[in-house]
């Protein structure tokens, strides 16, 4: 009897130990625009698997550089293809695990109490004149994806030279959103999903997809960090439940 009791206790202890080992922390370097949605996805992932999602949010450009410098990330989720391609080229992400998951929309926002009415944005819309003496907050157009998309839109409509001096350049899309929220600028160019999380801004215009490259969010495992939990997370974000969360937050799902 005593031997059986000891064996049962040992088995229970071994089971608890195994469960503890199986529960892992997954460090995810993710585009700032994913903040709210991925936090909710992470909570659902933890409830289902026991693994913990530990996110680090910033501009995709900054995160890619951190991965290049050896930052301990398991998963990279970019707001554009450029920075994922960059890490693939450096062999710093596992290209075999890469997939495109989400899409978004580029919008023009203003402070919620601004008198600005709806603007129909097209190739001939004079964005520089719209800003007047004010500035337009967006991500750094040389590196931050939201700024890169906006720059493309202005180049394709022949307005870049006029708009460039009016840009209030920020280090992420959420920083650009904050500029507008505080009323420091009359306009900002962000993603529709960012505008949706703020009660201090309103969408006054939508940029046609034809003016810029498709807004795509690729996910991949960081090379050498292909843990079982990280692989489980990549499976989870493609599940119907996770996709439903992303859709609820305004993302397009591939």
C-alpha positions in Angstrom: 0.0 0.0 0.0 2.8 2.4 1.0 4.7 1.6 -2.1 1.6 2.3 -4.3 1.1 5.6 -2.4 4.7 6.7 -3.0 4.5 5.7 -6.6 1.3 7.7 -7.0 2.8 10.8 -5.5 5.9 10.4 -7.7 3.7 10.1 -10.8 1.7 13.1 -9.8 4.9 15.1 -9.2 6.3 14.0 -12.5 3.1 15.0 -14.2 3.2 18.5 -12.7 6.8 18.8 -13.6 6.1 17.8 -17.2 3.3 20.3 -17.3 5.6 23.0 -16.0 8.2 22.2 -18.6 5.6 22.3 -21.4 4.3 25.7 -20.4 6.6 28.1 -22.2 6.9 31.9 -22.8 6.7 33.0 -26.4 8.4 36.3 -27.1 6.7 38.0 -30.0 8.1 41.1 -31.8 5.0 42.6 -33.4 4.1 45.7 -35.3 2.6 48.4 -33.0 -0.7 48.3 -34.9 -1.2 44.7 -33.7 -1.2 45.8 -30.0 -4.8 45.5 -29.0 -5.7 42.5 -31.2 -2.6 40.5 -30.4 -3.0 41.1 -26.7 -6.5 39.5 -26.9 -5.2 36.7 -29.0 -2.4 36.1 -26.5 -4.9 35.8 -23.7 -6.9 33.2 -25.7 -3.7 31.4 -26.6 -2.7 31.2 -22.9 -6.1 30.0 -21.8 -6.1 27.2 -24.4 -2.4 26.1 -24.2 -1.0 27.3 -21.0 1.8 29.0 -22.9 2.4 32.7 -22.3 2.7 35.3 -25.1 5.1 38.0 -24.2 4.8 40.8 -26.8 7.1 43.6 -27.7 5.4 46.3 -29.8 7.1 48.9 -32.0 7.6 49.8 -35.6 8.4 46.7 -37.8 11.7 48.5 -38.9 12.9 48.9 -35.3 11.9 45.3 -34.3 13.7 43.9 -37.4 16.9 45.7 -36.4 16.6 44.3 -32.9 16.3 40.8 -34.2 19.3 41.4 -36.4 21.2 42.5 -33.2 20.3 39.3 -31.5 17.3 40.2 -29.4 15.6 37.1 -28.0 12.4 36.9 -30.0 10.6 33.7 -31.0 8.2 35.2 -33.5 8.3 38.2 -35.8 5.1 39.8 -37.0 5.6 42.7 -39.5 3.2 45.3 -40.8 4.8 45.0 -44.3 6.7 42.6 -46.5 9.8 44.7 -46.7 11.0 44.1 -43.2 10.2 40.4 -43.3 12.0 40.1 -46.6 15.0 41.9 -44.9 15.2 39.3 -42.2 14.7 36.4 -44.6 17.6 37.8 -46.6 19.7 37.8 -43.5 18.6 34.3 -42.7 17.3 35.5 -39.3 13.8 34.1 -39.7 12.8 30.7 -40.8 11.5 31.3 -44.3 9.7 27.9 -44.3 7.4 29.1 -41.4 6.5 32.4 -43.0 2.9 33.2 -44.0 0.8 36.3 -44.7 -2.0 36.6 -42.2 -3.6 40.0 -42.1 -4.4 43.1 -44.1 -5.3 46.7 -43.2 -6.5 50.0 -44.6 -4.7 53.3 -44.7 -6.8 56.2 -43.4 -6.6 59.9 -42.7 -7.6 60.9 -39.2 -8.3 64.2 -37.4 -9.0 65.1 -33.8 -12.5 64.0 -32.9 -13.6 67.6 -32.2 -12.1 69.0 -35.3 -14.5 70.7 -37.8 -13.1 68.7 -40.7 -15.7 67.0 -42.8 -15.3 63.9 -44.9 -12.6 63.9 -47.5 -12.9 61.8 -50.6 -9.3 60.8 -51.3 -8.2 60.0 -54.8 -5.1 60.6 -57.1 -6.1 64.2 -57.5 -6.8 65.1 -53.9 -4.5 67.8 -52.8 -3.3 66.5 -49.4 -0.7 69.3 -48.9 -3.4 72.0 -49.4 -5.7 70.1 -47.0 -3.1 70.3 -44.3 -2.7 74.0 -44.8 -0.1 75.4 -42.4 -0.4 72.3 -40.2 1.5 69.1 -40.4 0.5 65.4 -41.0 1.7 62.9 -38.4 2.7 59.5 -39.7 5.4 56.9 -39.3 8.9 57.8 -40.6 8.4 57.5 -44.4 11.8 56.1 -44.9 11.4 53.1 -42.6 8.1 52.7 -40.6 5.6 50.8 -42.7 2.6 53.1 -42.3 4.9 56.0 -43.5 6.2 53.9 -46.4 2.6 53.2 -47.5 1.7 56.9 -47.2 4.8 57.9 -49.2 3.9 55.5 -51.9 0.4 57.0 -52.1 1.8 60.5 -52.4 4.4 59.4 -55.0 1.8 57.7 -57.1 -0.5 60.7 -57.1 2.5 63.1 -57.8 2.2 64.9 -54.5 5.3 63.7 -52.6 7.4 66.8 -53.1 4.6 69.0 -51.8 3.6 66.7 -48.9 7.1 65.8 -47.6 7.8 69.1 -45.8 4.5 68.8 -44.0 5.1 65.4 -42.4 5.5 65.1 -38.6 7.6 61.9 -38.7 7.2 59.4 -35.8 8.8 56.2 -34.8 5.6 54.1 -34.9 2.0 54.3 -36.1 0.8 54.5 -32.5 3.1 57.5 -31.9 1.5 59.2 -34.9 -2.0 58.4 -33.6 -1.0 60.0 -30.2 0.0 63.3 -32.0 -3.5 63.6 -33.4 -5.1 62.6 -30.2 -3.3 65.4 -28.4 -4.3 67.9 -31.1 -0.7 68.6 -31.9 -1.4 68.2 -35.6 -4.6 68.6 -37.6 -4.2 65.3 -39.4 -2.5 61.9 -39.2 -2.2 58.9 -41.5 -2.6 55.7 -39.7 -4.2 52.3 -40.1 -8.0 51.9 -39.8 -7.4 49.5 -36.9 -5.5 52.2 -35.0 -8.2 54.7 -35.5 -10.7 52.3 -34.2 -9.1 51.9 -30.8 -9.1 55.7 -30.1 -12.1 57.8 -29.0 -10.0 60.9 -29.6 -9.8 60.8 -33.4 -12.1 60.3 -36.3 -11.6 58.9 -39.7 -12.0 61.7 -42.3 -10.7 59.9 -45.4 -9.7 56.5 -46.7 -6.8 56.0 -49.1 -7.7 53.8 -52.1 -5.7 50.5 -52.2 -4.6 51.4 -55.7 -2.4 54.3 -54.4 -0.1 52.0 -52.4 1.1 48.4 -52.2 -1.2 46.0 -50.3 -0.9 46.3 -46.5 0.2 42.8 -45.5 1.2 41.4 -42.1 3.5 38.4 -42.5 4.4 36.2 -39.5 7.4 33.8 -39.1 9.5 32.1 -36.5 12.9 33.6 -35.7 15.7 31.3 -36.9 17.0 29.2 -34.1 14.0 29.9 -31.9 11.6 27.3 -33.3 10.3 26.1 -29.9 7.2 23.9 -29.6 5.3 26.8 -28.0 6.3 29.2 -30.7 5.1 26.8 -33.4 1.9 26.4 -31.5 1.4 30.1 -31.5 1.8 30.3 -35.3 -0.8 27.6 -35.6 -3.1 29.4 -33.1 -3.1 32.8 -34.9 -4.4 31.0 -38.0 -7.2 29.3 -36.1 -10.8 30.4 -36.6 -11.0 31.8 -33.0 -7.9 33.9 -33.4 -9.0 35.1 -36.9 -12.3 36.2 -35.3 -10.5 38.3 -32.8 -8.4 40.0 -35.6 -11.6 40.7 -37.6 -13.3 42.1 -34.5 -10.4 44.6 -34.3 -10.8 45.6 -37.9 -8.1 43.6 -39.6 -8.6 41.8 -42.9 -7.8 38.1 -42.6 -6.2 36.1 -45.4 
